[in-house]
Amino acid sequence: MKVLTCLLCLAALLAGCESQTNPTSGSEPVPKVAESSDNAVPLTGTYWRLVELAGAKEIKPGPRREPHLILGTGDFKGSSGCNRLFGPVTVDGETVKFGPIAATKMACPDDGGQERRFFEALEGAEAVEIEGTALSLLNAGRVLARFQAQDQPAASE
């Protein structure tokens, strides 16, 4: 058990030290982009700030950083606002599968369950949709979470 804990801590440290590159591999399938969107941003290498979660548009900023995701080719990282999260992600056309999701376990102020709902949205996501600068995670056509593309803050991971 101690070995597993040490390995998870090491993985979290390495993920935090990882350089910020913009993957440009053409091997990953492109997610669905709305026809009316001429300015769609790429799924990978984009800083996606959480703007809606389980229908709630009021997202609480975390004590350390804002809730966000950055998807790479085959992996993702981000923050719930307090804890860092990371793990593998598989994208095949419009379908997506996150996990298993790993996260740090920092002592966080009460966020009203926002972090739990964020993890549930990632775990439940089956599809992605990009429309312009907006990313939606979907399950059976229902929006679990929405993100907005933006420049990555300097203090972010």
C-alpha positions as CSV (number, residue, x, y, z in Angstrom):
1,M,0.0,0.0,0.0
2,K,2.9,2.4,0.8
3,V,4.5,1.6,-2.5
4,L,1.3,2.4,-4.4
5,T,1.0,5.7,-2.5
6,C,4.6,6.6,-3.2
7,L,4.1,5.8,-6.9
8,L,1.0,8.0,-7.1
9,C,2.8,10.9,-5.4
10,L,5.7,10.5,-7.8
11,A,3.3,10.5,-10.8
12,A,1.7,13.6,-9.5
13,L,5.0,15.4,-9.1
14,L,6.1,14.4,-12.6
15,A,2.8,15.6,-14.0
16,G,3.2,18.9,-12.3
17,C,6.8,19.3,-13.7
18,E,5.8,18.4,-17.3
19,S,6.5,21.0,-19.8
20,Q,3.6,22.7,-21.6
21,T,3.7,21.6,-25.2
22,N,1.0,21.9,-27.8
23,P,0.7,18.4,-29.3
24,T,0.3,18.5,-33.0
25,S,0.1,14.8,-33.8
26,G,-2.1,14.2,-36.7
27,S,-2.8,10.7,-35.6
28,E,-5.6,11.5,-33.1
29,P,-9.1,11.6,-34.6
30,V,-10.7,15.0,-34.6
31,P,-13.8,15.4,-32.4
32,K,-17.1,16.6,-33.8
33,V,-17.0,20.3,-34.7
34,A,-20.2,22.2,-35.4
35,E,-20.7,23.1,-39.0
36,S,-21.1,26.8,-38.2
37,S,-17.8,27.0,-36.4
38,D,-15.0,28.3,-38.5
39,N,-12.8,29.1,-35.6
40,A,-12.9,25.7,-33.7
41,V,-9.9,25.2,-31.5
42,P,-8.1,21.8,-31.2
43,L,-9.1,19.4,-28.5
44,T,-5.5,18.6,-27.6
45,G,-3.0,21.2,-26.3
46,T,-5.8,23.7,-25.4
47,Y,-6.4,25.0,-21.9
48,W,-10.1,24.3,-21.2
49,R,-11.5,26.3,-18.3
50,L,-14.6,24.7,-16.6
51,V,-17.6,27.0,-17.1
52,E,-20.6,24.7,-16.4
53,L,-20.9,21.5,-14.4
54,A,-24.1,19.3,-14.2
55,G,-26.2,22.3,-15.4
56,A,-24.7,24.8,-12.8
57,K,-23.0,27.8,-14.5
58,E,-21.6,29.1,-11.3
59,I,-18.1,27.5,-11.0
60,K,-16.2,28.2,-7.8
61,P,-12.6,29.1,-8.3
62,G,-10.2,26.9,-6.3
63,P,-7.8,28.1,-3.7
64,R,-4.8,27.2,-5.9
65,R,-6.1,27.4,-9.5
66,E,-9.3,27.4,-11.5
67,P,-10.9,24.1,-12.5
68,H,-9.6,23.2,-15.9
69,L,-8.4,20.4,-18.3
70,I,-5.6,20.1,-20.8
71,L,-5.8,17.1,-23.1
72,G,-2.7,15.6,-24.7
73,T,-2.5,12.7,-27.1
74,G,-3.5,9.8,-24.9
75,D,-3.5,11.6,-21.6
76,F,-4.9,14.6,-19.7
77,K,-4.1,16.7,-16.8
78,G,-5.9,19.5,-15.0
79,S,-7.2,20.8,-11.7
80,S,-10.4,20.5,-9.8
81,G,-9.6,23.9,-8.3
82,C,-7.8,22.4,-5.4
83,N,-6.5,19.0,-6.4
84,R,-4.5,18.2,-9.5
85,L,-5.9,15.4,-11.7
86,F,-4.4,13.4,-14.5
87,G,-4.6,10.1,-16.3
88,P,-5.2,8.5,-19.7
89,V,-7.8,9.6,-22.2
90,T,-8.9,7.8,-25.3
91,V,-10.6,9.8,-28.1
92,D,-12.0,8.0,-31.1
93,G,-13.9,10.4,-33.3
94,E,-16.6,11.8,-31.1
95,T,-16.3,9.2,-28.3
96,V,-14.1,9.8,-25.3
97,K,-13.1,7.8,-22.2
98,F,-11.2,9.3,-19.2
99,G,-9.5,7.1,-16.7
100,P,-8.6,5.7,-14.5
101,I,-8.3,9.2,-13.0
102,A,-5.6,9.9,-10.5
103,A,-5.5,13.0,-8.3
104,T,-3.6,14.6,-5.4
105,K,-5.4,14.6,-2.1
106,M,-4.9,18.1,-0.7
107,A,-6.9,19.4,2.2
108,C,-9.4,21.6,0.4
109,P,-12.0,24.1,1.6
110,D,-15.7,23.0,1.2
111,D,-16.7,23.6,-2.5
112,G,-20.2,22.3,-2.1
113,G,-19.4,19.1,-3.9
114,Q,-18.1,20.7,-7.1
115,E,-14.9,18.6,-7.1
116,R,-16.9,15.4,-6.8
117,R,-19.2,16.4,-9.6
118,F,-16.2,17.3,-11.8
119,F,-14.8,13.8,-11.3
120,E,-18.2,12.3,-12.0
121,A,-18.5,14.3,-15.2
122,L,-15.1,13.0,-16.4
123,E,-15.8,9.4,-15.5
124,G,-19.3,9.5,-17.1
125,A,-18.3,11.3,-20.3
126,E,-18.8,9.2,-23.5
127,A,-18.6,11.9,-26.1
128,V,-17.0,15.3,-26.9
129,E,-18.2,18.2,-28.9
130,I,-16.3,21.3,-29.9
131,E,-18.2,24.3,-31.1
132,G,-16.0,27.3,-31.7
133,T,-14.1,27.8,-28.4
134,A,-16.5,25.7,-26.3
135,L,-15.9,22.0,-25.4
136,S,-18.8,19.9,-24.1
137,L,-18.5,16.5,-22.4
138,L,-21.6,14.4,-23.1
139,N,-23.3,11.2,-22.0
140,A,-26.3,10.0,-24.1
141,G,-26.6,13.5,-25.5
142,R,-26.8,15.1,-22.1
143,V,-24.2,17.8,-21.2
144,L,-22.2,16.8,-18.2
145,A,-19.7,19.7,-18.3
146,R,-18.8,22.6,-20.5
147,F,-15.4,24.2,-20.9
148,Q,-14.2,27.4,-22.6
149,A,-10.8,27.6,-24.4
150,Q,-8.5,30.3,-23.1
151,D,-4.9,31.3,-22.7
152,Q,-3.2,29.3,-20.0
153,P,-2.6,31.3,-16.8
154,A,1.1,31.6,-16.0
155,A,0.8,30.0,-12.6
156,S,-1.1,27.0,-13.9
157,E,0.3,23.6,-14.3
